[in-house]
Amino acid sequence: MTGPDPTRSGKQGTNLTQETWTRGGLHLRDVRVDVPFDHFGRGGARSAAASLAAPVSAKPVGASSTVGPGTIELFARIVASEAESTKPYLVYLQGGPGVEAPRPTTPVGKGSWLARALEDFQVVMFDQRGTGKSSPIGCLEGRITGLDWAGEEPADIAEALGRYRADSIVEDAEVLRAALEIDSWSLLGQSFGGFTALRYVSAHSESLDEVYFTGGLPAIGVDPAEIYARTWAGMQRKSEQFYRDFPGDREKLSRLVDLAETEGGLALPGGARASRERLRLLGHFLGASDGPEKLHYLLDLDPASAAFRHDLAAALPFSGRNPLYAVVHEACWADGTVTNWAARRAMPAEVRADPTLLAGEHAGPESLHEDPELTPFAEVAELVAGRQWPRLYDVSALQASPVRGAAAVYFEDAYVPVEHSLATAEHLGGVKAWVTNEYEHNGLRADGYRVLDRLISLARD
């Protein structure tokens, strides 16, 4: 390992810093750049149409903002297979929302998507704002961190979090692209990263060469409750299949629910608790190809053991590790709508009555009240749920985009309904859809080399 070697480059006034180093045959550049906190000047309520029509070019770094600090810091790591690479750039957009980019390890797995990407590209992995090393947001000792400038009023914090969706993330990427003096680059969007990639095509098609989606073509202009109604139906099917594969596990889960209701929620390390609705979220395992076995092994542990309680805490999808995931998760679906706890509104009566019918990413307020690391965000989340969100996608811009690419649409996707993905694909003339039941939502992680290779071949055929 060598480095880091701090250098400064890029356009004057961008405050770009770079550190280069090598590890196990990988050549890496760690990049930091200041980006405007508020790219749109949305200080106060505006109509969805006006918000979508707001200028999408980034303001100069250091420009005044209607809310929040003038700038925040964005961190990115550029990975290449050789020094002084001249390969084009591929930006990896992480799923979530509210989760930082992966950290590459060496040697790179031969079957991984990164191995395939490095054959053709330099790969840009940037931490989306509020995550990782990009001005992260969290909670320590009962206090929200990373938003100190917003004050302590929930309304002010909720207003600030309106700048943490795909539209702002795309503008951050545009500032980074300009600072690195890159004319254009390509995108790979996984899950929520695909939502962000679609926004990128909608707002800045001229900056893109190719775009790849894996489990991430979102619905356009649809009430999120309609989307969650479809994912509830899918989770019912997956729940019943799980119990057919592991016949004793329904009774085990039922006993856990009874125990949770007796104890006022299962006690977890760190003072958190898990009620029946929070236990239901263990169904997120069923959205991955290796998930059913993992859930079975968890339920096979003694509920009274420390091992079970620790593993249960680690398995629950909404936690203090990535608070934005819990607070703005539903908002990633809001294309000119109000979410208003859409997953809870869409919950079928038979699911409500049967706690063994599991949920996926069906966020509800209980996670924020039952985890002390999320409790400070509870009132904020209620305000976020009532927010009128601006439009994210311009259908005419998508239809006019010349960007080529391909999308893996998973027929059994637990989180992104195939029907909506295919409807969105109809607006992308240069993007070919590959509909498959070979993979679950985690196809890029499970068999990444093959998935990405298939998409690249489709796009360039």
N, C-alpha and C positions, 0 to 999 in steps of 0.2 A: 504494500500500500504506500502510495506517495501522496504528498500534499497535506492539507489544502494549500493552494496558491492563490491568494486573493488578488483579483484584478478588477479594473473598472473599464467598462466599455458601453456601447450603445449610444442612443441619442442623448444629446446634452439636456440636462434638466430632469432626466428620468430617475436619477439616484439609483441606477442599476449597479449592483455589485455581483461579482462572480468568483467562485472558488472552484478550482479544478483538482481532481484527484483520480486515482485509478485503483481498481480492486479486482483481482481475479479475472483479468481480461476485459473488464468493463471500464470505460472511460466516462467519467461523470463530471458534470458542471452543476454546482449549486448556485442558484440565482435568486437574488432578492431585489424587488423593485417596489417602489411606492405606487399605489393606485388610489384614485379618488374613492372615498367612502360612498358618496352619493353621485352616481353617474347621471342621474336623470333630473335632479332638482325636484323630487316629489315631496316637497314639504307641505303636508296637508292633503286633504282629500281631493282626488281628481277622478274624473270619469275613466272607465276602462279604455275607451277609445282615445282620450287625450293622453293617457299614460303610454299606450302603445305607440302613439304618434310622436312622443317626446324624442328629441335627438338621441341617437344611440352612439354617437361618437364620443369617446372619453374626453372629459374636460382635462386641461393641463394639470399635471401634478401640482398640488399646492393651491389649486383654485378653491374659492370659498364654496361652502356647501350649505344647503338649507337645513340640514340636520346632521349631527354627529361631527366627528373630527374631519379635517380637510382630507387626510389620507390615512390609509392603513397599509401594512406591509404584506406583500404577496411573496410566497416562497415556491420555487420550482426546482426540480432536479431533472437535468437532461442526461439521458443515458445513450451511449453509443458503443459500438463494438470495436471501434478503432479510433486512434487519436486523429485530430484534425479531420474529422469525418466531413464529407461533402454530401452525404445522403440527405434527402428531404426530411422534414420534421413531421412526426405524428404525435398529436396531443392526446394523451389518455385522460378521459373524463371519468372519474370515479363514481360509483354508485353511492347511494345514501338517501337523502341529502345529509350533510353535516359530518362527513367522514373524509379524512385526509387521504392523499394518494398512497398507494403501496410503496414500500421501501424495497428495492431490488436486492436480492442476495446472490451470492456467487457460490458455485457455478449456476448459471441460469438453467433452469430445467429444460431439457430438450423438447418436452411436450408442452411447454408453456406458450401463452400468447406472446409474451415478451421475446422469446427466442425467435418466433416467426416475424414479429415486428422488426427486430434488429437486423434481419436480413435485408430489409428494404428501407428502413428509416432510422433516424435518431428519434428517440422517444422522450417526449416532454411529459413529466408527471408533476402536476402542480397541486398544492394543497388549496382546496377551495377556501374562500374567505371564511374565517371563524373556526378553521380546523388546523390540526397539525402545527406548522410553524408560520401560518398565515394569520397573524393577529388572532390567536385562538380564543374561543369563548368556552367557559366552563363554570364550575361551581366548587368553591373550596370553603370549608368551615361555615356552610350555610349562607355564603355570599356569592352572588354572580360575579364572575371575573371576565375581563375582556371587554366589558361595556361600561367601565367605570365613568366615562365621560357622559353617559346617558342619564346618570343619576339613579335613584332608587325607585322612582315611580313606575309601576308596571306599565302604564300607558306609554311612557317614554321609551321603555325597553322594547315593548311590542312594536312601536313605530320604527325603532332602529332595526329590528329584525325583518322589517319589510325590505331591507336591502341585502338579504342573504338568499335570494332565489336565483334561478337560472339566468335571468336577465342581467343581474349584476355580475355573476360569475363569468358570463360571456364577455362583458365589457372589461373585466379584469384581464382575461386572456388576450383581448385586443391590445391593451396597454403593454402587456408582456411581449407580444409579437412585435409591436412597433419598437420597443426598447431594444430588442434583440436584432432589429433591422432584418426581419424575415418578411419577404413579400407575401408569401402564402404558405399554409400548411394543411395537413389533413387531421381528421379526428377519429378517435375510437371511443364511443360512448357506451358504457355498461350500465344498464338499469337507469337510475336517475341521471347518470352521465349521458345516456341517450336523449333524455329530455333536454338536457343542456345543449347537446349537439343539434337538436332540432331547432332550438332557439337560435343557435349560431347560424344555421342555414337561413333562417327567417330574417335575421338582422344583418348578417355580414357574409353573405354568400360569396362576395368578391374576394374574401380573404382565404377561401378554402379550395383545395384541390380535390380531395376525396373525403368521404364521410362513411363511417361504419358504425352500425348499431347492433348491440347484442342485448336482447331482452329489454329494449328501451325505446320503442316507438310509442309515445303517449297519445292519449285522446286529445282532440282539439275541440274547444268550446263546449265541453260536456260537463254537466253537474257531477262533481266527484262522487256523490252518492250513487249515481248510476254505475260508475266504475266499480265501486266497492260492492254493489249488489252482485255483480258478476264474479268478483273474486271471492265473495262469501260462498256462492254456489260452487265454485271450484274447490274451495277448502272443505266444503261438506263432502264432496266426492273423495278428496284426498284423505280426509279423516276416516271415512268408512273403509277405504282401501288399506289404510294403516292398521286398522283393527282386524281386518281380514288376514293381513300378513302376520300380525302379532296379537293373537286372540285374547291373551290375558291382560293386555295393556289398557283396555278400556276400564276394567275394574280397578286397576292400579291408579289410573288418573282420577276415577270417581272417588276413591278413598282419599286421594290428596285434596280434592275439592272439599270433601266433608271435613277433613282436618283443618283446612284453611278457614272454613266458616266457623268451626269451633274455636279456633285460636284468634280469630279476628285477622286472619292473614298469616301465612307461613312466615316465621321469622327467618330473615336472611342476614348474612354478615354485614356489618356496617349500619345496622338499624333499619334496613329496608324490610318490607313485608310483601307478600304475594297473595292477593285475594283470588277468587275464582276467575274473575275476568283477566287478571294478569297471568294466571296459570294458563288460560286459554291461548295466550300468545306463544306458547311452546309450539304451536302449529307452524311457526315460521320454519322449523326444521323440514317440514314436508315440501317446501319449495325448492329444495336442493336434492340432487341425485343421491347423495350419501346421507341425507338428513333423517330418513325413517330409522335407520339403524342407530344413529346417534341419539334420537329420542328414545328408542327402546332401551338403550344402555343406561340412559339417565333414569328412566322409570324403573329400571331393574335394581337401583340402589335403595338402601334402607332410608325411608323418608326422615327418620330420626337422626341419621348420621351427619357428621360434619361434612363428609364428602358430598352427600346429596345436596345439602343446603348451599355449599360453595358452588357446586356445578350448576345448580338451578339459577343462582344469581348470575353466573356467567352466561347462561343460556338465554336469559330474557332479552328481547331485542331492544328495548328502550331503557337506557341507563344513564348514569352521570358521566360515563366515559365520553359520550358524544351527545351532549344535551340537545343540539340543534336537530338531531335526528328525530327526537320526540316532539319538539316544539313546532317545527316547520314542515314536518313530514307530509301532512295532508296538503299543505300549501303548494307543494310541487305539482299537484294535479290541477290547481286552480287557474284556469285560463279565462279570466274575466268573470270569476264567480266568487261566492262566499262558501267556505268549506263547512263551518258549523258542525264540527265533529261528524263528518260525512260517513265514516265507517260505522259509527254507532247508530246513525239515522237509518242506515241501510241494513242493519242486522236483522235477518229473518227471525220470525217468531219461534220457529223450531230450534234455531241456534240459541236464542236467548233462554229457551227452556232447558236445553241440554248442554251442560258445561263440558261434556266430552267431545262436542263438535268444536274443532279447533279453529283458531284465527291465524292469519299470517302477519301482515303489517297493518293490521286494523287498529290504528292508534285510538286510545280513549283516554279520558282524563285521569283514570286510576293510577297509571304509571307515574304521573307527576305528583300524586298525593302519597304514594306508598314507598317512594324512594327519597330519602332525605337529601340526596344530591340533585334531585329534580324538583323538590318541593318549592324552592325559591322561584321556579319558572311557572308554577301552577296558574297563578292569576294572569301572567303574561300569555300563557297558552290559550286561556279563555278569550282574551282580547284578539289574539292572532286568529282564532277560529271564527271570530265575528267580523274579520276584516274583508272589505271588498277589494279583491285583488285585480290588478290590471291584466290585460291580455298579454300572453306570452308569444303567440304565433300569428303571423300574417299569412293567410292561406294563399293570397295572390303572389306574395314573395316566394313562398315555397314552390308554387307551381311554375314560376318563372326561373327558378334556380337552375343553372346548368351543371351544378356539382354532381359528379358521379359517385356511386358508392353502392353499398349493399347492407341489408339488414337481416339478422337472424331473428326470426319470429318463432318463439317456442309455443307449440300448439297447446301444451299443458301448463303454460306459465301461471304460477300461483299469484303473481303480483301485477302483471301487465297483460290485460285480457287480449287474446289474439284478435278478436273482432275489431277492437279499436285500433290495434296496431296496423291491421290490413287496411282499414279505412284511411288512416293517416298516410300509409304508403302510397295510396292512390294520388296524393298531391305531390309526390316526389318522382318526377319523370326520370331522373337520372339514377335513382336508387332501386336496385333489384331486391325483392323480398325472397328470402329462403325460409319457407315454413317447414318446420321439422318437429317430430315428436321423439327424436333421438335424445334430446337434452331437456333438462329442467332449466330454471332461471339462471343457474350457476354454470351454464355450458362453457363460458369463457374460462372459468377456473377449472372445470373438470377436464376439458379437452381443448385447451386454448389454441394450441398450434393448429390443429385441424380446423377448428371453427374459424379462426382468423384467415387461414390459408384459403378456405372455401369462399369467404367473403371477398378477399382480394381478387381471387380468380373470377368471381361473378362480376365484380365491378369493372374489371379490365378486359373481359371477354368481348 
